[in-house]
Amino acid sequence: PVSYHEFALEGKSPAITQTRELLGRFAHTEEPVLIYGENGTGKEAAASFIHNHSPRRLKPLVVVNCAALPISLTQNELFGHEKGALLLVGIDELKLEQQSAILRFLQEGQIERIGGCHPIKVDVRVIATSTTPLDQLVAQGHFRSDVFYRLGSLNVLLPPLRARKEDIPELANRILAAAPSSLEPKRLAEITTICLAEHPW
C-alpha cells in the first residue's frame, strides 16, 4: 500500500520550505523535539524526517501511541528497546502518572523497570508530537510543567494545508500518480486543482 504521509513535507511554498529547513537543523542535535500541528499536517512524517537526517538514522525509530499506552507499563513500553529514537505520538494524551514515569528519564537518561533493583541507562533521542500546545495544558493543570520543561525548547509548528495552498496541485498529482492503478498515469484537470485550492482546508 502507498504511504501518502511521505508527501506531507513536499512543496515549494515558503511555509513548508521553512519547516523543512527547521527540521533539518533539529535533526543534527540530540535534544528532544516537540512537533505541533493539526490532524493531518504530517507530524509523523516530520518526526521521520528528523530521524532519517540524524546521526541515529541507522537505528530504529520506535513509535509509541501515547493514547493507547497502559499506565502500569509506561516505562517498559517506552524504553524496552535498543539505542535509537523514540517517537511519542500524541504526548498530550499522557496521563499525569505517565508523565511522572518519564520525568526521570528526561532528567537523567535513566529508568527503573518494574521489579528492577538498579537504574538502567537509556540511550534514546525523544521526539514527541501534539495537537495541543503543551504550555496550554500546563496552565490547565493537565500536563506537568517539569516534564514540559525537560522536553526542551526545540519546537516546530507544522503549517496546515490552507497556509500552503500553492503546494496543493503538486501534492494532489503526486498522490494521484502513486495510487495503485492498472491504468495509465493520470493528472488532475485544471478545474479540479482550482477547486482543491479553494477548499477551506
C-alpha positions as CSV (number, residue, x, y, z in Angstrom):
1,P,0.0,0.0,0.0
2,V,1.1,3.6,-0.7
3,S,2.2,5.6,2.3
4,Y,0.8,9.0,1.5
5,H,2.2,10.7,4.6
6,E,5.6,10.7,2.8
7,F,4.3,13.5,0.7
8,A,3.3,15.7,3.6
9,L,6.5,17.8,3.7
10,E,6.8,18.2,-0.1
11,G,6.2,21.5,-1.9
12,K,7.8,24.8,-2.7
13,S,5.7,27.2,-0.6
14,P,7.6,29.4,1.9
15,A,5.7,27.8,4.8
16,I,6.8,24.2,4.1
17,T,10.3,25.2,2.8
18,Q,11.0,27.0,6.2
19,T,9.6,24.0,8.0
20,R,11.9,21.5,6.2
21,E,14.9,23.8,7.0
22,L,14.0,23.9,10.7
23,L,13.5,20.1,10.8
24,G,16.9,19.7,9.2
25,R,18.6,21.9,11.8
26,F,16.9,19.9,14.6
27,A,18.0,16.6,13.1
28,H,21.6,17.3,13.9
29,T,21.1,17.7,17.6
30,E,20.4,15.1,20.3
31,E,17.9,17.3,22.1
32,P,14.2,16.3,22.3
33,V,11.9,17.9,19.7
34,L,8.2,18.8,20.1
35,I,6.2,18.8,16.9
36,Y,2.9,20.6,16.9
37,G,0.2,20.6,14.3
38,E,-3.4,20.0,13.4
39,N,-4.5,16.5,12.5
40,G,-3.3,15.7,9.0
41,T,-0.4,18.1,8.9
42,G,2.2,15.4,8.8
43,K,3.5,15.2,12.4
44,E,4.8,11.6,12.0
45,A,6.3,12.5,8.6
46,A,8.2,15.4,10.3
47,A,9.4,13.0,13.0
48,S,10.6,10.5,10.4
49,F,12.4,13.4,8.5
50,I,14.3,14.4,11.7
51,H,15.3,10.8,12.4
52,N,16.3,10.0,8.8
53,H,18.6,13.0,8.7
54,S,20.1,12.4,12.2
55,P,23.2,10.6,13.3
56,R,20.8,7.9,14.6
57,R,19.3,7.2,11.2
58,L,20.7,3.6,11.1
59,K,19.0,2.8,14.5
60,P,15.3,2.2,14.9
61,L,12.6,4.9,15.3
62,V,10.2,3.3,17.8
63,V,6.7,4.8,17.6
64,V,4.5,4.8,20.7
65,N,0.9,5.8,20.6
66,C,0.5,7.6,23.9
67,A,-3.3,7.4,23.9
68,A,-3.1,3.6,23.9
69,L,-0.2,3.3,26.4
70,P,-1.2,1.4,29.6
71,I,-0.4,3.4,32.7
72,S,1.1,0.5,34.6
73,L,3.5,-0.4,31.8
74,T,4.7,3.1,30.8
75,Q,8.4,2.7,31.4
76,N,8.6,-0.8,30.0
77,E,6.7,0.2,26.9
78,L,8.7,3.3,26.3
79,F,12.2,2.2,27.0
80,G,12.3,-1.6,26.4
81,H,14.3,-1.4,23.2
82,E,17.8,-0.8,21.8
83,K,19.5,2.5,21.1
84,G,17.7,4.7,18.6
85,A,15.0,7.3,18.8
86,L,11.6,7.3,20.4
87,L,8.6,8.9,18.9
88,L,5.8,9.7,21.3
89,V,2.7,10.2,19.2
90,G,0.2,12.4,21.0
91,I,2.2,13.2,24.1
92,D,-0.7,15.5,25.1
93,E,-2.7,12.3,25.7
94,L,-0.4,11.1,28.5
95,K,-2.0,11.0,32.0
96,L,-0.2,12.8,34.8
97,E,1.0,9.5,36.3
98,Q,2.6,8.6,33.0
99,Q,4.3,11.9,32.7
100,S,5.9,11.3,36.1
101,A,7.2,8.0,34.8
102,I,9.1,9.6,32.0
103,L,10.4,12.5,34.1
104,R,13.5,10.7,35.5
105,F,14.5,9.6,32.0
106,L,14.2,13.1,30.7
107,Q,16.2,14.4,33.7
108,E,18.9,11.8,33.9
109,G,18.6,9.4,31.0
110,Q,17.8,6.6,33.4
111,I,14.8,4.3,34.1
112,E,13.9,1.6,36.6
113,R,11.9,-1.3,35.2
114,I,9.2,-3.0,37.2
115,G,10.8,-5.3,39.7
116,G,14.3,-3.9,38.9
117,C,16.8,-3.0,41.6
118,H,19.1,-0.7,39.7
119,P,18.6,2.2,37.3
120,I,19.3,1.5,33.7
121,K,20.9,4.0,31.4
122,V,18.8,4.5,28.3
123,D,20.3,5.9,25.1
124,V,17.4,7.3,23.0
125,R,16.5,10.6,21.4
126,V,13.0,11.7,22.1
127,I,10.7,13.2,19.5
128,A,7.1,14.0,20.6
129,T,4.0,15.1,18.7
130,S,1.0,17.0,20.0
131,T,-2.1,18.6,18.5
132,T,-2.4,20.9,21.6
133,P,0.3,23.3,22.7
134,L,1.7,21.8,26.0
135,D,2.0,25.2,27.6
136,Q,-1.8,25.5,27.4
137,L,-2.1,22.0,29.1
138,V,0.3,23.1,31.8
139,A,-1.8,26.2,32.5
140,Q,-4.9,24.0,32.8
141,G,-3.2,21.5,35.1
142,H,-3.2,18.6,32.6
143,F,0.5,18.5,31.9
144,R,3.4,18.6,34.3
145,S,5.5,21.8,34.0
146,D,8.7,19.9,34.8
147,V,8.1,17.4,32.1
148,F,7.3,20.2,29.7
149,Y,10.5,22.0,30.6
150,R,12.6,18.8,30.2
151,L,11.2,18.3,26.7
152,G,13.2,21.3,25.8
153,S,12.9,24.3,23.5
154,L,13.1,22.7,20.1
155,N,9.6,23.2,18.8
156,V,8.2,23.2,15.3
157,L,4.6,24.1,14.3
158,L,3.6,22.3,11.1
159,P,1.6,24.6,8.7
160,P,-1.9,23.4,7.8
161,L,-2.7,22.9,4.1
162,R,-4.7,26.2,4.0
163,A,-1.4,28.0,4.8
164,R,0.4,26.5,1.8
165,K,-2.3,26.3,-0.9
166,E,0.3,26.8,-3.7
167,D,1.5,23.3,-2.9
168,I,-1.9,21.7,-3.5
169,P,-1.5,21.0,-7.3
170,E,1.8,19.2,-6.8
171,L,0.7,17.3,-3.8
172,A,-2.6,16.2,-5.4
173,N,-0.8,15.0,-8.6
174,R,1.9,13.2,-6.6
175,I,-0.8,11.3,-4.6
176,L,-2.7,10.5,-7.8
177,A,0.4,9.2,-9.5
178,A,1.2,7.0,-6.5
179,A,-2.2,5.4,-6.3
180,P,-2.3,1.8,-7.3
181,S,-3.8,1.5,-10.8
182,S,-3.5,-0.7,-13.9
183,L,-4.4,2.3,-16.0
184,E,-2.2,4.9,-17.5
185,P,-0.9,7.6,-15.0
186,K,-3.4,10.4,-14.7
187,R,-3.2,14.1,-13.8
188,L,-5.9,16.2,-12.3
189,A,-7.8,18.6,-14.6
190,E,-7.0,22.3,-14.1
191,I,-10.6,23.0,-12.8
192,T,-10.1,20.2,-10.2
193,T,-6.9,21.7,-8.8
194,I,-8.6,25.1,-8.7
195,C,-11.4,23.6,-6.6
196,L,-8.9,21.9,-4.3
197,A,-7.0,25.2,-3.8
198,E,-10.3,27.0,-2.9
199,H,-11.3,24.4,-0.4
200,P,-11.1,25.6,3.2
201,W,-8.6,23.1,4.4
